[in-house]
Amino acid sequence: MDLRVSIRKKLRDFVLDVDFEVRDEIFALLGASGSGKSMTLKCIAGIETPDEGAIILNGRTLFDSARKINLPPQLRRAGYLFQNYALFPNMTVAENILFAAVGDKISKLKENLSRFQLDGLENVYPHELSGGQQQRVAFARVLTSHAEILLLDEPFSALDSYLRWQLELELAEVFKIYGAAILVSHDRGEVYRLADKVAVMHNGKIDTVDLKREVFKHPKTLAAMILTGCKNISPARKIATDKLFAADWNLTLTAENIPDDLKFVGIRAHDLELCDERGENIFDMEVVQVIEDTSSYIVMVRADGGKPIRFEVDKKSFIPNSKFITHCALRITHCLLART
């Protein structure tokens, strides 16, 4: 599977301007609400029309402004799973699933009813289904179509946490069958578990794109740091080959491969650890606040009057005591470095 997207579209708040390629992989668009993720999917599916550019799927041109090509959605073979499922309210489960089916329709219906645990609901209407069941019907409908790629727009946003997890497991199995999809999400955990490659979107543009592990371990921009869940970010500058100064925290840190044009440094909450030693990137901290979470303690600390830093410690390995509540020593094990 090979999808190439290079499009521009003027929107109210910014210009959507994206250029990327998807090849036999689960490709995630990770971004905040209103960053252009869903609009990108709609342009690929043919629901919205770009102002200029081209979209090519497996050698077929779906859209080309220069050549005045703009295939209708039904000819694009892109299986679009809408955020609100978009089931036809006047059709039964079976009729919804078979709406865009091609080939042996009866066989595909039976296969997907079984796959998504919908047996016995063939003659039920959408309003009689739970949110999870509606989601399963929407998945089944997409898989019975002649789609060459799946386009998933926030597929779990309307579900509670338990149903989200159950359907995420099912979607992972669907991806094994399909092998190629674009997943739109603002949930970094969901993206990390399901995707192979991640593109971070910000104000209509792709801020950074790479394999998911690289994007999360080495986010190269401020937007990527924030969207991959970093809670501690400070303006920073390089002061030596292996030294940087974090202005907000009033800390001088040691790090490798510091860019000359460094602008920000980030520290993930799990990249700090309690330490009784003295040495590189180990600092005495004043404890500002201890917050009990469900399975951990969130501890806010600061050094030499700097702004607070958040770190988390597992409940099993830590019991708050009077000594800790005032001061502690922390080792910073990894820094995130961003140029922009």
C-alpha positions in Angstrom: 0.0 0.0 0.0 1.3 3.4 -0.9 -0.5 6.7 -0.2 1.0 10.0 -1.1 -0.5 13.2 0.2 0.7 16.7 -0.7 -2.1 19.3 -0.2 -2.9 22.8 0.9 -6.3 24.2 2.0 -7.1 27.6 3.5 -9.1 27.2 6.8 -10.4 29.9 9.1 -7.5 30.0 11.5 -4.6 28.7 9.4 -3.6 27.1 6.2 -3.6 23.3 6.1 -0.3 22.4 4.5 0.7 18.7 4.7 3.1 16.5 2.7 3.6 12.9 3.8 3.6 9.3 2.6 2.2 6.1 4.1 3.5 2.7 3.1 2.2 -0.6 4.6 2.1 0.9 8.1 -0.2 2.3 10.8 0.5 6.0 10.5 -0.8 8.3 13.2 -1.6 12.0 13.1 -1.1 13.2 16.7 -2.3 16.7 17.5 -4.4 18.9 19.6 -8.0 19.6 18.7 -8.2 22.0 15.8 -4.7 21.3 14.5 -6.0 19.9 11.1 -5.9 16.2 11.7 -9.5 15.4 10.8 -9.5 17.8 7.8 -6.5 15.9 6.4 -8.5 12.7 6.6 -11.6 14.3 5.0 -9.5 15.5 2.1 -8.1 12.0 1.6 -11.6 10.5 1.7 -13.0 13.1 -0.7 -15.4 14.7 1.8 -13.5 18.0 1.6 -11.6 19.4 -1.3 -8.1 20.8 -1.0 -7.3 24.1 -2.7 -4.3 22.6 -4.4 -2.0 19.6 -4.4 -2.4 15.9 -5.1 -3.4 12.6 -3.4 -2.3 9.3 -4.9 -3.3 5.9 -3.6 -1.6 2.8 -5.0 -0.8 4.6 -8.2 -4.4 5.9 -8.6 -4.8 9.7 -8.5 -7.6 10.6 -6.2 -7.1 14.3 -6.4 -4.9 16.5 -8.5 -5.6 20.2 -8.7 -3.3 20.8 -11.6 -4.9 18.0 -13.7 -8.4 18.8 -12.4 -9.0 15.3 -11.0 -11.2 14.9 -8.0 -12.7 11.4 -7.5 -15.9 11.2 -5.5 -15.7 9.4 -2.1 -17.3 6.2 -3.3 -14.5 5.7 -5.9 -11.6 6.4 -3.7 -11.5 3.0 -1.8 -10.7 4.7 1.5 -12.6 3.2 4.4 -13.5 6.2 6.6 -14.5 5.6 10.2 -16.2 8.7 11.4 -15.8 10.1 14.9 -19.5 9.7 15.6 -19.7 6.4 13.6 -22.3 7.9 11.1 -24.5 4.8 11.1 -27.7 5.0 9.1 -30.5 5.3 11.7 -33.2 3.8 9.4 -31.0 0.7 8.6 -30.5 -2.4 10.7 -27.1 -3.6 11.8 -26.9 -6.0 8.8 -28.0 -3.3 6.4 -25.4 -0.9 7.7 -22.6 -3.4 7.4 -23.6 -4.4 3.9 -24.2 -0.8 2.7 -20.8 -0.6 1.0 -20.0 -4.3 0.8 -18.5 -5.8 -2.4 -18.0 -9.4 -3.3 -19.5 -12.2 -1.4 -21.7 -10.0 0.8 -23.3 -12.8 2.9 -20.0 -14.3 3.7 -18.5 -10.9 4.7 -21.5 -10.2 6.9 -21.2 -13.5 8.8 -17.5 -13.0 9.1 -17.7 -9.5 10.6 -20.7 -10.2 12.8 -18.6 -12.9 14.4 -15.4 -10.9 14.5 -17.0 -8.0 16.3 -19.3 -10.1 18.6 -22.5 -8.8 16.9 -24.2 -12.2 16.3 -27.9 -11.9 17.1 -28.0 -8.2 16.5 -28.5 -8.3 12.7 -32.0 -6.9 12.8 -31.4 -4.3 15.5 -31.3 -0.6 14.7 -28.4 1.8 15.8 -30.5 3.6 18.5 -31.0 0.3 20.2 -27.2 -0.4 20.5 -24.7 0.7 23.1 -21.9 3.0 22.1 -19.5 0.1 22.0 -21.8 -1.9 19.8 -22.3 1.0 17.4 -18.5 1.3 17.2 -18.2 -2.4 16.3 -20.8 -2.0 13.6 -18.9 0.9 12.1 -15.7 -1.1 12.1 -17.5 -4.0 10.4 -19.0 -1.7 7.7 -15.5 -0.4 6.8 -14.1 -3.9 6.6 -16.7 -5.2 4.2 -16.0 -2.4 1.8 -13.4 -2.5 -1.0 -11.2 -0.1 1.0 -7.4 -0.1 0.3 -6.7 2.0 3.4 -8.4 2.7 6.6 -9.0 6.3 7.8 -9.8 6.4 11.5 -10.9 9.7 13.0 -10.7 9.6 16.9 -12.2 6.1 16.8 -12.6 5.8 20.6 -13.4 9.4 21.7 -17.0 8.7 22.6 -16.4 5.6 24.7 -15.6 5.1 28.4 -12.1 3.9 29.4 -13.1 0.2 29.7 -14.8 0.1 26.2 -11.9 2.1 24.7 -9.5 -0.6 25.9 -11.6 -3.5 24.6 -12.1 -1.9 21.2 -8.4 -0.9 21.0 -7.6 -4.6 21.3 -10.0 -5.4 18.5 -8.6 -2.6 16.4 -5.1 -4.0 16.8 -6.4 -7.3 15.4 -8.0 -5.4 12.5 -4.7 -3.7 11.7 -3.1 -7.2 11.4 -5.6 -7.9 8.7 -5.4 -4.6 6.9 -1.8 -3.6 7.5 -2.3 0.1 6.5 -4.2 2.8 8.1 -4.1 6.5 9.2 -5.2 7.0 12.8 -6.2 10.5 13.9 -5.9 11.0 17.7 -4.9 13.4 20.5 -4.4 10.4 22.9 -0.6 9.8 23.0 -1.0 6.4 24.7 -3.4 5.2 22.1 -1.0 6.4 19.3 2.0 4.7 20.9 0.3 1.4 21.3 -1.3 1.2 17.9 0.9 3.1 15.4 4.2 2.4 13.6 5.0 5.9 12.6 3.8 9.2 14.1 3.3 12.7 12.6 2.9 15.5 15.1 0.5 18.2 13.7 0.4 21.8 14.9 -1.5 24.6 13.3 -2.1 22.8 10.0 1.4 21.6 9.5 3.3 18.4 10.2 5.7 19.5 13.0 7.7 16.3 13.0 7.4 12.7 11.6 9.3 9.6 12.5 9.0 6.1 13.9 6.9 6.3 17.1 9.7 5.3 19.5 12.0 8.0 18.0 9.2 10.7 18.3 8.6 9.9 21.9 12.2 9.4 23.0 13.6 12.4 21.0 10.9 14.9 20.2 12.7 17.7 18.4 10.2 20.5 18.7 8.2 22.1 21.5 4.9 20.9 20.0 6.2 17.3 19.9 7.3 17.5 23.5 3.9 18.7 24.6 1.9 16.3 22.5 3.9 13.3 23.6 3.1 14.0 27.2 6.2 15.9 28.6 5.0 17.7 31.7 8.3 19.6 32.5 9.5 22.1 29.8 11.8 25.1 30.1 13.4 27.6 27.8 17.0 26.6 27.5 20.3 27.6 25.9 23.6 25.7 25.2 26.5 27.0 27.4 29.1 24.3 26.6 29.6 21.2 24.4 27.7 19.0 26.9 26.1 21.7 29.1 22.8 23.6 28.9 21.0 26.0 31.2 17.3 25.6 31.9 16.1 29.1 32.7 12.7 28.2 34.4 14.3 25.7 36.7 17.6 27.5 37.3 19.5 24.3 36.6 22.6 23.5 34.6 22.2 20.1 33.0 24.6 17.7 31.3 23.4 16.2 28.0 24.7 14.7 24.8 24.3 16.1 21.2 23.1 19.6 22.4 22.2 21.6 19.2 23.7 25.1 19.0 20.3 26.6 18.4 18.7 24.9 21.4 15.5 26.6 22.5 13.8 24.2 25.0 14.6 21.3 27.3 12.1 18.8 28.6 12.1 16.2 31.4 9.5 13.5 31.5 8.1 12.8 35.0 9.4 9.2 34.8 12.9 10.4 33.9 13.6 11.5 37.4 14.4 9.2 40.3 15.1 9.5 44.0 18.9 9.3 44.7 21.2 9.3 47.7 24.3 9.9 45.7 26.1 13.0 44.5 27.1 13.5 40.9 26.1 14.5 37.4 22.5 15.7 36.9 21.7 15.0 40.6 20.2 17.9 42.5 18.9 18.7 45.9 15.3 19.7 45.6 12.8 21.5 47.8 9.5 19.6 47.9 6.6 22.0 47.1 3.7 19.5 47.1 2.9 15.8 47.2 -0.3 14.7 45.4 -1.6 11.2 45.8 -2.8 9.7 42.5 -4.4 6.3 41.9 -1.2 4.3 41.7 1.6 6.8 42.3 2.5 10.0 44.1 3.0 13.2 42.0 5.7 15.2 43.7 6.3 18.8 42.8 9.9 20.0 43.5 12.1 23.0 42.7 15.7 23.9 42.9 17.2 27.3 44.0 13.9 29.2 43.6 13.2 27.9 40.2 9.8 26.9 38.9 8.3 23.6 40.1 9.2 20.3 38.3 6.9 17.3 38.4 8.0 13.7 39.0 6.1 10.6 39.8 7.0 7.7 42.1 5.2 4.4 42.4 3.3 3.8 45.6 4.8 0.4 46.1 8.4 1.8 46.2 7.7 5.0 48.2 6.0 5.9 51.5 5.8 9.7 52.2 7.6 10.7 55.4 8.4 13.9 57.2 12.0 14.0 55.8 10.8 13.6 52.2 8.1 16.2 52.5 10.7 19.0 52.9 13.6 18.0 50.7 14.9 15.2 48.4 17.7 14.5 45.9 16.7 13.6 42.4 18.7 12.3 39.4 17.6 13.4 35.9 18.1 10.4 33.7 17.2 11.8 30.3 16.6 15.2 28.7 14.5 16.1 25.7 16.1 18.8 23.5 14.2 21.0 21.0 15.3 23.6 18.5 11.8 25.1 17.9 
